[in-house]
Amino acid sequence: MLVLKDITNLKEVYNYHMSFITPFFFKSSFSKWKESFLNDIDGEGRILFKELIVKGVYEEDKLLGFIQYGKSSFVFDEEGNISENSYYQIIRNLYFNNKEVGAILLNEALNYFKKEERIYAFFHYFGMSEFARHGKLFEKHRCVEDLLKKFNFTIEHENVYYSSIINKIENSEVEIKSYELTKGNQQYIDFILNDEQVGGCEIHYVNEKTTYLRWIYVNGNIINKGIGTKCMKALKNYLFKKGITRFDTDTSINNNLARHYYEKNDFKYEGITRSYYLK
């Protein structure tokens, strides 16, 4: 008999969660995973959720799936600025081993949310910090996506996930100007060439060996002149000297310019990730 319960043993949720093979489910200790799972912050130190609920479905004493859902602590306005006057309704995590279990979990979350407001599932920005806050659903978890579509969820965004191994120092005339780490373990960097800033980026330190590139740019007047590649080489050199060997990122599936740039700079295609919403 399947029974829906409040989660009391987070260690079994941790073990179950980490059993799902996903490129951005980085190896994490239970204590760090737990902090990210329950009390997460974004790159600037803002608390991500003002309310989070975790439910599991059990058969006897065996966990067969879990869901985590709640209300965010802030939203983004039309200009992309942070506003704390409202919240998003978000299904943050949903993993299960069969459709019946998934339906029980999803119904539980939908009964909690206000039906007249949009409901998000796998909202990119509100993913777990231990997973570089990449909140989207990986394409190989097809049973989860099938269930969401059955409940009339629509794909909102599709991203391509990339990963690059850093194992050497490469020549680059570009210099790095780095800033202090933020409360959320992120760092802003300027790229300097001939004493002028030519671009910048933001990176997220996941662990001692892994870093995530949140965004990167070069000045518009020097695009397609090879400066972007020199900036990437300089960035990888900087990370390699800090002991980083894995460098991940993602971009919109339709951003062909960015995809070409990453693939040209030795980033390996890992798959598609998606976010969803229910009107």
VOPAGU-2260 file (C-alpha; in pm, 1 decimal, decimal comma):
REM VOPAGU-2260
SITE   aa  ch    i         X         Y         Z
SITE  MET   A    0       0,0       0,0       0,0
SITE  LEU   A    1     132,8     343,6     -95,7
SITE  VAL   A    2     135,3     601,4     183,7
SITE  LEU   A    3     206,3     974,9     156,1
SITE  LYS   A    4     404,0    1108,1     452,8
SITE  ASP   A    5     590,7    1411,5     576,2
SITE  ILE   A    6     963,4    1348,2     540,1
SITE  THR   A    7    1137,3    1288,7     871,5
SITE  ASN   A    8    1452,1    1107,3     756,5
SITE  LEU   A    9    1634,7    1342,1     520,5
SITE  LYS   A   10    1926,5    1099,8     484,5
SITE  GLU   A   11    1707,8     859,7     286,7
SITE  VAL   A   12    1588,6    1147,3      66,3
SITE  TYR   A   13    1953,2    1242,5       6,6
SITE  ASN   A   14    2041,7     887,9     -97,2
SITE  TYR   A   15    1734,4     862,7    -319,2
SITE  HIS   A   16    1795,5    1203,9    -478,1
SITE  MET   A   17    2159,7    1133,6    -557,7
SITE  SER   A   18    2067,2     801,2    -721,8
SITE  PHE   A   19    1923,8     990,8   -1020,6
SITE  ILE   A   20    2203,3    1029,2   -1275,2
SITE  THR   A   21    2218,9    1393,7   -1379,6
SITE  PRO   A   22    2520,9    1594,6   -1506,8
SITE  PHE   A   23    2475,6    1866,0   -1243,8
SITE  PHE   A   24    2402,8    1643,1    -944,0
SITE  PHE   A   25    2756,6    1696,5    -820,6
SITE  LYS   A   26    2899,5    1477,2    -548,6
SITE  SER   A   27    2798,1    1635,0    -220,8
SITE  SER   A   28    2816,1    1546,4     146,6
SITE  PHE   A   29    2488,2    1495,7     326,7
SITE  SER   A   30    2540,7    1802,6     545,7
SITE  LYS   A   31    2601,4    2034,8     249,0
SITE  TRP   A   32    2314,3    1882,4      53,5
SITE  LYS   A   33    2083,2    1924,8     352,9
SITE  GLU   A   34    2172,0    2293,1     394,7
SITE  SER   A   35    2112,1    2353,8      24,4
SITE  PHE   A   36    1792,2    2147,3      26,8
SITE  LEU   A   37    1631,1    2323,5     324,3
SITE  ASN   A   38    1794,9    2663,8     380,0
SITE  ASP   A   39    1935,6    2772,8      47,4
SITE  ILE   A   40    2057,3    3116,8     -61,4
SITE  ASP   A   41    2135,1    3265,4    -401,8
SITE  GLY   A   42    2467,1    3406,7    -515,5
SITE  GLU   A   43    2418,6    3733,6    -327,7
SITE  GLY   A   44    2309,5    3566,4      -5,8
SITE  ARG   A   45    1933,0    3614,2     -41,2
SITE  ILE   A   46    1719,4    3336,7     108,2
SITE  LEU   A   47    1558,8    3155,0    -184,9
SITE  PHE   A   48    1240,0    3026,2     -20,8
SITE  LYS   A   49    1018,3    3155,6     254,5
SITE  GLU   A   50     833,4    2825,3     267,5
SITE  LEU   A   51     938,0    2474,4     157,7
SITE  ILE   A   52     750,2    2148,8     206,2
SITE  VAL   A   53     887,5    1798,1     153,4
SITE  LYS   A   54     663,4    1493,2     111,3
SITE  GLY   A   55     745,2    1131,4      34,9
SITE  VAL   A   56     555,1     826,7     -80,2
SITE  TYR   A   57     638,8     499,8      96,8
SITE  GLU   A   58     552,5     135,5      55,7
SITE  GLU   A   59     598,4      -9,3     400,8
SITE  ASP   A   60     931,4     155,3     498,5
SITE  LYS   A   61    1072,0     203,9     148,9
SITE  LEU   A   62    1083,7     552,5      -5,1
SITE  LEU   A   63     949,2     539,7    -361,1
SITE  GLY   A   64     958,5     909,8    -444,9
SITE  PHE   A   65     958,0    1260,6    -300,8
SITE  ILE   A   66     854,1    1613,8    -386,6
SITE  GLN   A   67     974,1    1950,9    -258,6
SITE  TYR   A   68     759,6    2257,1    -321,0
SITE  GLY   A   69     684,4    2597,9    -177,0
SITE  LYS   A   70     692,3    2975,1    -215,5
SITE  SER   A   71     997,0    3178,2    -315,7
SITE  SER   A   72    1118,0    3471,3    -108,1
SITE  PHE   A   73    1122,8    3708,9    -404,5
SITE  VAL   A   74    1038,9    3748,4    -773,4
SITE  PHE   A   75    1191,2    3929,6   -1069,9
SITE  ASP   A   76    1006,7    4230,6   -1206,5
SITE  GLU   A   77     980,2    4319,2   -1576,3
SITE  GLU   A   78    1323,2    4486,2   -1568,6
SITE  GLY   A   79    1480,5    4181,3   -1404,9
SITE  ASN   A   80    1516,6    4345,3   -1063,5
SITE  ILE   A   81    1450,4    4165,3    -735,9
SITE  SER   A   82    1114,7    4233,6    -569,3
SITE  GLU   A   83    1016,6    4092,5    -229,7
SITE  ASN   A   84     652,7    4200,6    -262,1
SITE  SER   A   85     542,5    3874,7    -420,5
SITE  TYR   A   86     646,6    3512,0    -462,9
SITE  TYR   A   87     659,9    3227,6    -712,7
SITE  GLN   A   88     482,0    2898,6    -654,6
SITE  ILE   A   89     751,8    2642,2    -729,5
SITE  ILE   A   90     784,4    2265,7    -748,3
SITE  ARG   A   91    1157,4    2250,8    -686,6
SITE  ASN   A   92    1225,6    1876,2    -680,8
SITE  LEU   A   93    1010,1    1584,6    -798,6
SITE  TYR   A   94    1155,4    1236,0    -835,9
SITE  PHE   A   95     983,5     896,9    -825,4
SITE  ASN   A   96     999,6     540,6    -953,7
SITE  ASN   A   97     653,1     493,1   -1105,3
SITE  LYS   A   98     363,6     699,7   -1239,0
SITE  GLU   A   99     127,5     625,0    -951,6
SITE  VAL   A  100     378,9     751,6    -696,8
SITE  GLY   A  101     445,9    1060,3    -907,3
SITE  ALA   A  102      76,0    1140,1    -940,7
SITE  ILE   A  103      25,0    1119,7    -563,6
SITE  LEU   A  104     314,1    1358,3    -504,3
SITE  LEU   A  105     216,4    1606,1    -774,3
SITE  ASN   A  106    -147,8    1616,1    -663,9
SITE  GLU   A  107     -33,0    1693,8    -310,8
SITE  ALA   A  108     161,0    1997,5    -431,1
SITE  LEU   A  109    -115,0    2120,5    -662,2
SITE  ASN   A  110    -367,9    2105,4    -378,8
SITE  TYR   A  111    -139,1    2331,0    -175,7
SITE  PHE   A  112     -91,8    2601,6    -439,0
SITE  LYS   A  113    -334,2    2876,3    -536,7
SITE  LYS   A  114    -494,5    2762,9    -861,6
SITE  GLU   A  115    -546,4    3115,7    -994,4
SITE  GLU   A  116    -170,4    3184,7    -993,2
SITE  ARG   A  117      95,2    3036,9   -1218,6
SITE  ILE   A  118     276,3    2731,3   -1084,4
SITE  TYR   A  119     636,9    2665,5   -1186,4
SITE  ALA   A  120     822,7    2335,4   -1192,9
SITE  PHE   A  121    1202,1    2314,1   -1199,4
SITE  PHE   A  122    1253,4    2692,2   -1198,6
SITE  HIS   A  123    1613,4    2744,9   -1308,6
SITE  TYR   A  124    1714,0    3023,8   -1069,3
SITE  PHE   A  125    1575,6    2845,8    -762,8
SITE  GLY   A  126    1769,0    2521,4    -800,2
SITE  MET   A  127    1996,7    2391,7    -525,2
SITE  SER   A  128    2326,9    2569,9    -464,6
SITE  GLU   A  129    2501,4    2234,3    -427,4
SITE  PHE   A  130    2401,1    2178,7    -790,4
SITE  ALA   A  131    2508,0    2532,3    -897,1
SITE  ARG   A  132    2142,1    2640,8    -870,7
SITE  HIS   A  133    2070,2    2473,0   -1203,0
SITE  GLY   A  134    1706,9    2405,6   -1122,6
SITE  LYS   A  135    1589,3    2258,5   -1453,1
SITE  LEU   A  136    1491,0    1895,8   -1513,2
SITE  PHE   A  137    1738,3    1679,8   -1703,6
SITE  GLU   A  138    1597,5    1525,1   -2020,9
SITE  LYS   A  139    1670,5    1164,2   -1923,6
SITE  HIS   A  140    1415,6    1181,5   -1641,5
SITE  ARG   A  141    1141,2    1131,9   -1896,8
SITE  CYS   A  142     887,4     989,0   -1653,4
SITE  VAL   A  143     887,0    1317,7   -1459,9
SITE  GLU   A  144     833,9    1525,2   -1772,5
SITE  ASP   A  145     559,1    1290,5   -1896,1
SITE  LEU   A  146     374,9    1332,2   -1567,6
SITE  LEU   A  147     405,1    1711,1   -1576,8
SITE  LYS   A  148     265,7    1719,4   -1930,3
SITE  LYS   A  149     -17,7    1487,7   -1828,4
SITE  PHE   A  150    -109,3    1747,0   -1563,7
SITE  ASN   A  151    -101,9    2019,8   -1834,6
SITE  PHE   A  152     237,0    2170,5   -1754,1
SITE  THR   A  153     401,3    2344,3   -2049,8
SITE  ILE   A  154     772,3    2368,9   -2127,2
SITE  GLU   A  155     889,4    2720,9   -2045,4
SITE  HIS   A  156    1260,2    2713,6   -2130,3
SITE  GLU   A  157    1498,6    2458,4   -2280,2
SITE  ASN   A  158    1871,8    2481,2   -2216,8
SITE  VAL   A  159    2175,8    2294,1   -2339,8
SITE  TYR   A  160    2406,6    2175,2   -2062,5
SITE  TYR   A  161    2783,8    2175,0   -2118,0
SITE  SER   A  162    3086,5    2055,0   -1924,6
SITE  SER   A  163    3457,8    2111,8   -1982,8
SITE  ILE   A  164    3761,8    1943,3   -1827,2
SITE  ILE   A  165    4047,8    2178,6   -1737,4
SITE  ASN   A  166    4380,9    1996,9   -1741,2
SITE  LYS   A  167    4641,0    2243,7   -1869,4
SITE  ILE   A  168    4750,3    2605,1   -1893,8
SITE  GLU   A  169    4697,4    2773,2   -2231,3
SITE  ASN   A  170    4849,9    3089,3   -2376,1
SITE  SER   A  171    4636,5    3402,2   -2349,6
SITE  GLU   A  172    4723,1    3771,7   -2344,4
SITE  VAL   A  173    4407,4    3844,7   -2144,1
SITE  GLU   A  174    4449,2    3918,0   -1774,8
SITE  ILE   A  175    4202,1    3839,9   -1496,7
SITE  LYS   A  176    4071,7    4091,3   -1245,1
SITE  SER   A  177    3877,4    3901,6    -979,8
SITE  TYR   A  178    3647,8    4029,8    -705,8
SITE  GLU   A  179    3576,8    3887,7    -360,3
SITE  LEU   A  180    3348,6    3589,5    -322,7
SITE  THR   A  181    2984,5    3671,5    -251,0
SITE  LYS   A  182    2792,4    3515,2      37,1
SITE  GLY   A  183    2659,2    3260,1    -209,0
SITE  ASN   A  184    3006,8    3147,1    -316,9
SITE  GLN   A  185    3000,5    3333,8    -646,8
SITE  GLN   A  186    3264,0    3558,0    -797,9
SITE  TYR   A  187    3262,7    3835,2   -1057,6
SITE  ILE   A  188    3556,6    3863,5   -1295,7
SITE  ASP   A  189    3669,7    4127,1   -1546,0
SITE  PHE   A  190    3876,4    4042,1   -1852,6
SITE  ILE   A  191    4159,3    4290,5   -1919,7
SITE  LEU   A  192    4346,3    4325,1   -2250,5
SITE  ASN   A  193    4602,3    4602,3   -2308,7
SITE  ASP   A  194    4487,9    4770,8   -1985,4
SITE  GLU   A  195    4125,0    4785,9   -2102,0
SITE  GLN   A  196    3828,0    4583,5   -1982,2
SITE  VAL   A  197    3703,2    4374,1   -2274,2
SITE  GLY   A  198    3442,2    4160,9   -2096,3
SITE  GLY   A  199    3342,8    3983,7   -1778,9
SITE  CYS   A  200    3175,6    3682,3   -1624,9
SITE  GLU   A  201    3018,7    3539,0   -1310,4
SITE  ILE   A  202    3119,7    3199,2   -1176,3
SITE  HIS   A  203    2981,0    2980,7    -898,7
SITE  TYR   A  204    3215,8    2760,5    -696,5
SITE  VAL   A  205    3036,5    2429,9    -642,8
SITE  ASN   A  206    3313,7    2245,1    -461,2
SITE  GLU   A  207    3693,8    2227,6    -451,6
SITE  LYS   A  208    3714,8    2083,0    -802,7
SITE  THR   A  209    3405,5    2215,1    -981,3
SITE  THR   A  210    3298,9    2560,9   -1094,6
SITE  TYR   A  211    2989,1    2673,2   -1285,2
SITE  LEU   A  212    2983,1    2957,8   -1535,7
SITE  ARG   A  213    2662,8    3156,8   -1486,9
SITE  TRP   A  214    2729,8    3405,7   -1766,1
SITE  ILE   A  215    3010,9    3549,1   -1975,8
SITE  TYR   A  216    3036,6    3836,7   -2224,0
SITE  VAL   A  217    3281,1    4032,9   -2435,8
SITE  ASN   A  218    3225,2    4390,3   -2545,0
SITE  GLY   A  219    3004,7    4420,4   -2850,9
SITE  ASN   A  220    3260,3    4600,5   -3064,9
SITE  ILE   A  221    3510,6    4310,9   -3047,6
SITE  ILE   A  222    3283,8    4010,8   -3105,8
SITE  ASN   A  223    3413,3    3766,3   -3370,3
SITE  LYS   A  224    3771,5    3886,1   -3330,9
SITE  GLY   A  225    3892,7    3592,5   -3121,4
SITE  ILE   A  226    3890,7    3789,7   -2796,4
SITE  GLY   A  227    3617,3    3569,5   -2648,6
SITE  THR   A  228    3834,6    3260,2   -2688,4
SITE  LYS   A  229    4129,6    3438,9   -2528,9
SITE  CYS   A  230    3905,0    3537,3   -2235,6
SITE  MET   A  231    3790,3    3177,5   -2191,0
SITE  LYS   A  232    4148,9    3051,4   -2195,4
SITE  ALA   A  233    4245,6    3310,5   -1935,0
SITE  LEU   A  234    3947,7    3212,0   -1721,1
SITE  LYS   A  235    4030,4    2842,9   -1740,4
SITE  ASN   A  236    4393,5    2918,9   -1652,3
SITE  TYR   A  237    4277,1    3115,1   -1349,2
SITE  LEU   A  238    4053,7    2828,8   -1234,1
SITE  PHE   A  239    4315,4    2560,5   -1299,9
SITE  LYS   A  240    4563,5    2743,4   -1077,5
SITE  LYS   A  241    4298,0    2734,2    -802,9
SITE  GLY   A  242    4266,9    2355,0    -836,2
SITE  ILE   A  243    3948,5    2351,8   -1046,1
SITE  THR   A  244    3936,0    2070,4   -1301,9
SITE  ARG   A  245    3568,6    2068,3   -1405,7
SITE  PHE   A  246    3394,5    2371,1   -1554,3
SITE  ASP   A  247    3021,2    2355,9   -1639,0
SITE  THR   A  248    2769,2    2592,8   -1792,4
SITE  ASP   A  249    2440,9    2606,5   -1983,9
SITE  THR   A  250    2270,3    2823,8   -2241,8
SITE  SER   A  251    1938,4    2850,2   -2422,3
SITE  ILE   A  252    1884,4    2581,4   -2683,9
SITE  ASN   A  253    1813,1    2858,5   -2935,1
SITE  ASN   A  254    2127,0    3061,1   -2858,3
SITE  ASN   A  255    2333,9    2931,1   -3148,9
SITE  LEU   A  256    2605,2    3194,7   -3100,4
SITE  ALA   A  257    2667,9    3089,8   -2739,9
SITE  ARG   A  258    2649,0    2719,7   -2826,5
SITE  HIS   A  259    2909,7    2761,5   -3098,3
SITE  TYR   A  260    3130,5    2956,0   -2858,0
SITE  TYR   A  261    3120,6    2688,7   -2587,7
SITE  GLU   A  262    3172,1    2400,3   -2828,2
SITE  LYS   A  263    3462,9    2585,1   -2990,9
SITE  ASN   A  264    3618,1    2623,3   -2645,4
SITE  ASP   A  265    3611,3    2252,6   -2553,8
SITE  PHE   A  266    3279,1    2234,0   -2370,5
SITE  LYS   A  267    3114,0    1894,8   -2416,0
SITE  TYR   A  268    2741,4    1864,9   -2482,2
SITE  GLU   A  269    2576,6    1683,7   -2189,1
SITE  GLY   A  270    2207,7    1708,8   -2277,0
SITE  ILE   A  271    1892,6    1919,9   -2256,1
SITE  THR   A  272    1734,4    2060,1   -1939,6
SITE  ARG   A  273    1386,2    2209,7   -1913,3
SITE  SER   A  274    1167,4    2423,9   -1689,0
SITE  TYR   A  275     785,7    2417,1   -1688,2
SITE  TYR   A  276     481,2    2614,2   -1582,9
SITE  LEU   A  277     110,4    2558,0   -1528,6
SITE  LYS   A  278    -117,0    2849,8   -1612,6
